[in-house]
Amino acid sequence: MSAPTPPRDSSDDAGTPRRIPDVIETLTPGDVPAAARVLADALAEDPGYTYLFPSAARRARELDALYRMTLSDAVRHGTVFATRHAGDVTGVVAVYPPGAYPMDARRWWRQSWRLVRLALHAREHSRALARFGDLTSEGVPGDAWYVEAVGVRPDLQRQGRGKALFEAVHGTIDGSGAAAYLETTKPENVGYYRALGYDPVRDRVPLAAGEGPWIVPMQRA
C-alpha cells in the first residue's frame, strides 16, 4: 500500500471547491472485496448494467462478482486508487496502462474460477455481457491509459471524491505523455467527464444491435 495522499480541494459540483476528509491510497488485493462492493453499489443504476442485469434483486450480486474479477486483475496489471475514510473504502477507480487491456489468455486463465462464479450469477445474460466486453476491447486504443471503472459509495457522492480519484489518475498519466480513455453508458456522465478534460472521440455505439443503451467513448489528450 502506498503512503496516504492528502486529497486536493475538489468538488463534484462545478464552482464549489471542497476538501474531502478521505485519504487516497493504492488498493491492495486484500481490499478487493470491499472495493468491488463500492463499485457494485455505485454503478447499479447505470443504463448499461440495468440492461445487462435487468433483475434489480440480483444485480448487486452480479456486479459484485464482475468487479471482484475486474479489480483482482487491475491491482496486478494496472493501478487502482481508492478513497478511504475511517478505515472504509469510499470510492474506487481502476486504470490500465497502454497495452494492458484487454486481458491476455494467461490472465483470463488466472481469473477462470471468478469467470465461473460470474457465469453462474449472470448465466441468462452472458451473451449480452460478452458483447459488451467485445465492444470495449475493440474500442480501447492501444496507446492510451484505460479508465476501466470508477465509482463512489452512493451516500457519499457529489462531495468531491470522484474528482479526487481522477486527479490521482491524471497525476499518474500526465507524466507519461499518453492519452486517457474511458466509456460511459450514462448520458449524464458525458458533461461530467467533459469537465475533467474528456471529449467524445467516435460515434456512440449501441450496446445491443440497434437497441439498448449507447456506449459513448471519450478521450483526454
N, C-alpha and C positions, 0 to 999 in steps of 0.2 A: 504494500500500500504506500502510495506517495504521501509526502507531508501534506497536511491540510492546507488548502489555498483559500485565503480570505476572499469571499466574493466581492466583486466590484459593485458600485451603485448600479442598479438595473431595475427595469420595470417592464411588465408585460402590457402596460398601458402607456401609449406614447405620451411623452412630455412630462412624466412624473417619475424622476429617478427615485429608487428605493434601495436600501441596503438590507439584504436578506440575512437572517440570523444563522443560516446554514454555512457549513464548510463544504468545499468541493474537493473530492478525493477520486483517485483512480480505483475503480471497482476491483475487488478480488474475487476469485472463484467461490469463496465461502459466502459472498454476498449475493450470488446469482439468484437464489430463490426469492429473497426479499425484493430485489430489483425487478425480477420478472413479474411479481405481483403488482408492483407500482405501474409498470408498463401496461399490464393487462387491464388494470382499473382505469388508467388514464385514456386508453385507446378503445375502450369497449364500445363507444358510440361513434367511432369513425365510420363513415359510409362504406369504406372498403370492407371492414370487418363485420358490419351488420349484414352486408350482402353475403360474405363468405360463411359467416356463422350466424344464421338467422335466429336461432333459439337463444333468447336473452338469458334463459336459465342456465344454459350450457356454455355460453360464450366465455365467461370468466375462466372456466377450466380449460377450454380450448386455447385461449390466448395465453394463459399461464404456461401451458405445455409448449406452445410455439416460442415464447420468449425465453423460457429456460434453455431451449435448444439454441436460439439465436445468441443469447448472452454468453453461454458456455463456449461458443466458438469465438465470439468477439473479444473476450478477455484474453484469448490466446493469440489471435491473429490480427486484432485491431486494438482500439483503445475505447474503454468505457469509463466515462466520468459519471459521478453521482453526487448529488447534493445530499447532505446528511445533517439532521438536527436532533439533538438529544439521543444520539445513537441510532436513529431510524433513517433509512433511505427514503428521501422525499422526492427525488427526481433522478432521471437517468437519460443519458444519451450515449449511443453506440456508434462508432465511426470506424470505417476500414480505410487503410491507406491504399494508394493506387495499386491495382493488380491483385489485391487480396480478396476481392469479391467478383464472382461467386465462389463458393467453396469448391475445392477440387475433390476428386474421388476419395483421397485419403481422409480428408476432413469429414466428408459425408459418412464414411465408414465409422469414424470415431463417434459420430452422433447417431449411429444406427438404432440404438436402444431408445433414444429420445424420439426418433422418427416413428418407431413402432408405437410408442405412447401417444404421439400426436395423431397417428392414423386411427388409433382406437377412439380418440376423443372426437375426431372430425371425419370419420370414415365416409359419410354420405356427401361431404363437401370436398373430398380430396381432389376431384378433377378441377374444380374452380380454383382451389388453393394452388395446385400445380401450375395452372395458367398464370396466376398472379406471380408466382415465383419466376416463371419463364419470362414474363414481360419485364420484370425488374432486372433479371440477369442480363437480358438483351439491352436494356436501356442504360445501365451504368457505364460511363466512359472509363476506359482502361487507364487513363492518365489523371483521373480525379479521385479525391477522397469521397467516400460514400457515407453519408449520414443515414445509417440503416434504421434507427429508431430513436425517438425522443419522446419523453412523457413526464409529467409531474403529477403527483398524487392529487386526485380531484379536489379535495378540500383545501389544497394549498396552491391552486392555480391562480394565475393573474396577480402574482405577488413578486415577480422578478426571477423566479428560479429557472424558467425556460431560457431567458436571455443570458443568465449567468452561465448556464450549461453551454450555450452556443459561444459565449466568449471564451470558455475553456477550449472548445473545439477549434475555434478560429485562431486562438493563440498557438495551437499545435500546427495547424495547416498553413498559416500565413508564412511561416518561416521556410516552408518547403517550396513556395512559389507555385504550387499546384492549385487547381480549382477544387471547389466542394460541390457535391451533387446530392440532391435529395428528391423524393417523390412524395406527393400527398394526394389523397382522395377526398379531402375535406375542403370545399371551396373557401370557407372562412380562413383557412390557413394560408392561402396564397398571399393575401395582403400582409399577414404576419411575417412570412418569410421574405417578402419583398423589402420590408423594413430592416431586415437583417442582411440585405445585400444580394438576395437570390432573385433571379428572373427566370420566367419560363423559357425553355430552350428548344422545345419541339411542340408539335401539336399534342393535345391531350389524347390519351389512349383509353378506349373503353375496357373495363375490366372483363366484361363478357362481350362476345361478338355483337356489336351494335346495341348493347343494353348495359344496364348496371351502372355503378359509379364510374367516374372517369379518373384516370391517373394523370396528374399534372407533373411533368418533370421540370425541375428547377435547378439552376446552377449559379454559383457565386464565383466570379473570376478572382 
